[in-house]
Amino acid sequence: MKKKIMTLALSAVMAVSLAACGAGGNSDSSSSGSTSASGSSAVSDVSSASAASDASTASSGEEKPETITVKSLNANKEEVDLEVPYDPERIAILDMACLDIIDSLGVGDRVVGSAGTSLDYLQDYVTDENIENLGTIKEADMEAVMACEPDVIFIGGRLSSSYDTLSEIAPVVYLSTDTEIGVVESVRKNASTIAAMFGLEDQVDELMADFDERIETLEAFAEGKTAIVGMCTSGSFNVLGNDGRCSMIGREIGFENVGVDANADTSTHGNEASFEYVVEKNPDYIFVMDRDAAIGTDGAQLAQDIMENELVQGTDAYKNGQLVYLEHPAVWYTAEGGVQALNLMLQDLENTLLA
């Protein structure tokens, strides 16, 4: 309760301060001191004041806006306009794809609290004693989030039910991967949204530079080929459609995913399938993501031990050496939607299919 009172008091002080700043007459921003980032890329309408970097605003004598409006999902997973601080100094991260993007943009030094992760390339945010441990991407430590006094909080879908509670602490930016537009476009859109908050929009094209070309190369390889995409978890094999995890293989790269069932929602953990089903479909390729390895389940059966049974060994995919284990399962499972994650995901496919 004391923390909440302190937070409310601080909010009141900040409100008075902002009002005083507005009275100073900043002629280069709107009367509310806010700019907007909207449109298909979530930043196409950002005004010149918002889009300017620290360096350009300093050289021109313009002041940075106090806030910027971006597109974010809300607790109901609906896209809404959200006003957030421009160029925030204190960031709380509860989503690895967002942390990946923030790290790629070079503003990781603003992170004051992070959820835990096993991802090698993000370990500095876990081991740094100056960065608060905020729990997991599925369950936030609310007291720790409040204690780190963030200017903004980033979450993914696993914490959508906590959106309203977290919003009492600071504005919550909730971004996701949209399978309808694809993983690459989702990464571009979300990176643009985050970049706009720091005036770093000009970096996005460079970060995304070669992804379309790499997708096209893989798409040419996949033409006319069938596949089953699945996930090993708790000793079973779950088939994935084109509506969730690993959807890039079927949607953007273009393998004909013969495991797709239009009447089944496979976006979370897929649908458990028998190996007789795999034999019946007899795809050219079988792609396997090891969920237990991704989340470090103690004593879990390895994906190879689950998959390489007598039935699967009779499929064309196995006989032709086309049973593919995705090399970075933790990336596919916990960071899909990040810039560096997308690079590693494409590498997993390129190293197997194009080598």
C-alpha positions in Angstrom: 0.0 0.0 0.0 2.9 2.4 0.8 4.3 1.7 -2.6 1.0 2.5 -4.3 0.7 5.7 -2.3 4.2 6.7 -3.3 3.5 5.9 -6.9 0.3 8.0 -6.9 2.2 10.9 -5.2 5.0 10.7 -7.8 2.3 10.7 -10.6 0.8 13.9 -9.1 4.2 15.6 -9.0 4.9 14.6 -12.6 1.5 15.9 -13.7 2.2 19.3 -12.2 5.7 19.3 -13.7 4.3 18.5 -17.1 1.7 21.2 -16.9 4.4 23.7 -16.1 6.4 22.5 -19.1 3.4 23.0 -21.3 2.9 26.5 -20.0 6.5 27.3 -21.2 5.2 27.4 -24.7 7.0 24.7 -26.8 6.1 25.9 -30.3 7.4 22.7 -31.9 4.9 20.3 -30.4 1.2 20.0 -29.8 -0.4 21.6 -26.8 -0.4 18.3 -25.0 3.2 17.6 -25.7 2.3 14.4 -27.5 3.0 13.0 -30.9 1.6 9.9 -32.7 3.0 6.8 -34.2 0.3 5.0 -36.2 -0.4 3.3 -39.5 0.4 -0.1 -40.9 3.9 0.0 -39.6 2.7 1.7 -36.4 5.0 4.7 -37.0 4.2 6.1 -40.4 2.5 9.2 -39.1 5.0 10.2 -36.4 5.5 13.9 -36.6 8.9 15.5 -37.2 9.3 16.4 -33.6 8.8 12.7 -32.6 10.9 11.3 -35.3 13.9 13.4 -34.6 16.8 11.8 -32.7 18.4 13.3 -29.6 21.2 14.7 -31.8 19.0 16.3 -34.4 16.8 17.9 -31.7 19.8 19.3 -29.9 21.3 20.8 -33.1 18.0 22.4 -34.2 17.1 23.7 -30.8 13.8 21.8 -30.7 12.7 20.1 -27.6 11.8 16.4 -27.5 8.1 15.7 -27.0 7.1 14.5 -23.6 5.0 11.6 -25.0 4.3 9.6 -28.1 1.2 7.6 -29.1 1.9 4.1 -30.4 -0.2 1.1 -31.4 -0.4 -1.6 -28.7 -2.7 -4.4 -27.8 -4.9 -4.1 -24.6 -6.0 -6.7 -22.1 -8.6 -8.0 -24.7 -5.9 -8.3 -27.4 -7.4 -5.4 -29.3 -5.1 -2.9 -31.0 -5.5 0.5 -29.4 -3.7 3.9 -29.3 -1.4 4.1 -26.2 0.3 7.2 -24.9 3.8 6.4 -23.6 6.8 8.5 -22.5 9.0 9.5 -25.4 12.6 8.3 -25.0 11.9 6.4 -21.7 14.8 6.1 -19.3 13.6 3.2 -17.2 12.3 0.1 -19.0 10.7 -3.1 -17.5 10.8 -6.1 -19.8 8.5 -9.1 -19.5 8.7 -10.3 -23.1 11.8 -11.7 -24.8 11.0 -10.6 -28.3 10.7 -7.0 -27.1 14.0 -7.3 -25.1 15.6 -8.7 -28.3 14.4 -5.6 -30.3 15.5 -3.1 -27.5 18.9 -4.8 -27.4 19.2 -4.6 -31.2 18.3 -0.9 -31.2 21.1 -0.3 -28.7 19.0 1.0 -25.8 19.4 -2.0 -23.6 21.1 0.2 -21.0 17.6 1.6 -20.2 16.5 -1.8 -18.9 16.0 -1.7 -15.1 14.1 -4.9 -14.7 13.7 -8.1 -16.8 12.0 -11.5 -16.7 14.4 -14.4 -16.6 15.5 -16.1 -19.8 17.7 -19.0 -21.0 18.5 -17.3 -24.3 22.3 -17.1 -24.6 22.4 -13.7 -26.4 20.2 -12.0 -23.7 22.0 -13.4 -20.6 23.6 -10.0 -19.8 20.1 -8.8 -18.7 19.8 -11.8 -16.4 23.2 -11.7 -14.8 23.6 -7.9 -14.3 23.0 -7.3 -10.6 21.8 -3.8 -11.4 18.8 -5.2 -13.4 15.9 -6.3 -11.2 14.5 -9.9 -11.6 10.9 -9.4 -12.5 9.8 -13.1 -12.5 9.0 -14.9 -15.7 7.3 -14.2 -19.0 4.3 -16.1 -17.7 4.2 -14.7 -14.2 5.4 -11.3 -13.2 6.6 -10.4 -9.7 4.4 -7.3 -9.3 6.2 -6.0 -6.3 9.5 -6.2 -8.2 8.0 -4.4 -11.2 6.7 -1.6 -9.0 10.0 -1.4 -7.1 12.1 -0.8 -10.2 9.9 2.3 -11.0 9.7 1.8 -14.8 8.6 4.5 -17.2 7.2 1.8 -19.5 6.6 -1.9 -19.3 6.7 -4.4 -22.3 4.8 -7.6 -22.2 3.8 -10.4 -24.6 0.8 -12.7 -24.9 1.6 -14.8 -21.9 0.9 -11.9 -19.6 -2.1 -10.4 -21.3 -4.3 -11.3 -18.2 -2.0 -9.1 -16.1 -2.3 -6.1 -18.4 -4.6 -4.1 -16.3 -2.7 -4.7 -13.1 0.6 -3.8 -14.7 -1.0 -0.7 -16.2 -1.5 0.7 -12.7 2.3 0.9 -12.4 3.3 2.3 -15.8 2.0 2.3 -19.5 2.1 -1.3 -20.8 3.2 -1.9 -24.4 1.8 -5.3 -25.5 3.1 -6.5 -28.8 2.7 -9.9 -30.5 3.4 -11.9 -33.7 0.5 -11.8 -36.1 0.5 -14.9 -38.2 -1.9 -13.2 -40.7 0.9 -10.7 -41.8 3.7 -13.2 -41.0 6.7 -13.2 -38.7 8.9 -11.0 -40.8 6.3 -8.2 -41.1 5.4 -8.6 -37.4 9.0 -8.1 -36.5 9.3 -5.1 -38.8 6.1 -3.6 -37.3 7.0 -4.2 -33.7 10.6 -3.0 -34.2 9.2 0.2 -35.8 6.8 0.7 -32.9 9.6 0.4 -30.3 12.1 2.4 -32.4 9.6 5.3 -32.6 9.6 5.5 -28.8 13.3 6.4 -28.9 13.5 8.4 -32.2 15.4 5.5 -33.8 13.1 4.7 -36.7 16.0 5.1 -39.2 17.6 2.0 -37.7 14.8 -0.4 -38.5 15.4 -0.8 -42.3 19.0 -1.6 -41.5 18.1 -4.2 -38.9 15.6 -5.8 -41.3 17.8 -5.5 -44.4 18.3 -9.1 -45.6 15.3 -10.9 -44.2 13.0 -10.7 -47.2 15.8 -12.0 -49.5 16.5 -14.9 -47.2 12.8 -15.8 -47.1 12.6 -15.7 -50.9 15.6 -18.1 -51.1 14.0 -20.5 -48.7 10.6 -20.1 -50.5 12.2 -21.2 -53.8 13.5 -24.3 -52.1 10.2 -25.1 -50.4 8.1 -24.8 -53.6 6.2 -28.0 -54.2 7.3 -29.7 -51.0 5.1 -31.0 -48.1 5.9 -30.9 -44.4 4.6 -31.6 -41.0 5.6 -29.1 -38.4 5.4 -30.2 -34.8 6.6 -29.8 -31.2 7.8 -32.4 -28.8 6.5 -31.8 -25.2 6.0 -34.1 -22.2 6.9 -37.2 -24.3 4.4 -36.6 -27.0 4.4 -35.0 -30.5 2.0 -32.2 -31.1 1.3 -31.1 -34.7 1.3 -27.3 -35.4 -0.7 -25.5 -38.0 -0.1 -22.2 -39.6 -1.8 -20.2 -36.9 0.9 -19.9 -34.2 4.4 -21.1 -33.3 6.6 -22.0 -36.3 4.0 -20.7 -38.7 6.7 -19.1 -40.8 7.6 -22.6 -42.2 4.2 -22.9 -43.8 3.1 -19.4 -44.3 6.1 -17.4 -45.4 8.6 -20.0 -46.5 5.8 -21.9 -48.3 6.0 -25.6 -47.4 2.6 -27.2 -47.8 1.8 -27.9 -44.2 -0.2 -31.2 -44.5 -0.8 -31.2 -40.7 -3.1 -28.1 -41.0 -6.7 -28.7 -39.8 -8.8 -25.6 -40.5 -11.1 -26.6 -37.6 -8.4 -26.9 -35.0 -6.7 -24.1 -33.1 -3.0 -25.1 -32.7 -1.6 -21.6 -31.8 -0.6 -22.5 -28.2 0.9 -26.0 -28.0 -0.6 -27.7 -31.1 -2.7 -30.8 -31.2 -1.3 -34.1 -30.0 -0.9 -36.5 -32.9 -0.2 -40.2 -33.3 2.8 -41.4 -35.2 0.3 -43.3 -37.4 -1.0 -39.9 -38.4 2.5 -38.9 -39.4 3.0 -42.1 -41.4 -0.4 -41.5 -43.1 0.6 -38.0 -44.2 4.1 -39.1 -45.2 5.4 -35.6 -45.8 8.7 -34.7 -47.6 9.9 -32.9 -44.4 9.2 -33.1 -40.7 10.2 -30.1 -38.7 10.5 -30.6 -34.9 10.7 -28.0 -32.1 11.8 -29.4 -28.7 9.6 -27.5 -26.2 11.1 -29.3 -23.2 14.6 -28.3 -24.2 13.4 -24.8 -24.9 12.1 -24.3 -21.3 14.7 -26.5 -19.6 12.4 -29.2 -18.3 14.3 -31.5 -15.9 14.4 -35.1 -16.9 12.5 -34.6 -20.1 12.8 -37.1 -23.0 14.8 -35.7 -25.9 13.0 -34.9 -29.1 15.2 -37.4 -31.0 14.2 -40.2 -28.6 10.5 -39.4 -29.1 10.6 -39.0 -32.9 13.0 -41.7 -34.1 10.7 -44.7 -33.6 9.9 -47.5 -35.9 6.9 -45.7 -37.4 8.6 -42.4 -38.2 11.7 -44.3 -39.5 9.4 -45.6 -42.2 8.5 -42.2 -43.6 10.1 -40.6 -46.7 11.2 -37.7 -44.6 13.3 -39.9 -42.3 14.6 -42.1 -45.1 15.8 -39.1 -47.0 17.4 -37.4 -44.0 14.7 -34.7 -43.9 13.7 -35.0 -40.3 14.7 -31.5 -39.1 15.3 -30.6 -35.5 15.2 -26.9 -35.0 18.6 -26.0 -33.5 17.4 -23.1 -31.3 14.1 -24.3 -29.8 14.2 -21.7 -27.0 14.3 -18.9 -29.6 11.4 -20.4 -31.6 9.4 -20.9 -28.4 10.1 -17.8 -26.3 11.5 -15.1 -28.6 9.7 -15.4 -31.9 9.2 -11.8 -33.0 12.6 -10.5 -32.1 15.2 -9.3 -34.7 18.0 -11.5 -33.5 15.6 -14.3 -33.0 14.4 -14.1 -36.6 18.0 -14.3 -37.8 18.6 -17.5 -35.7 15.3 -19.1 -36.9 16.2 -18.5 -40.5 19.7 -19.9 -39.8 18.2 -23.1 -38.4 16.4 -23.6 -41.7 19.2 -22.4 -44.0 21.8 -24.6 -42.3 19.6 -27.7 -42.9 17.9 -27.0 -46.2 20.4 -25.0 -48.1 23.7 -26.5 -47.0 
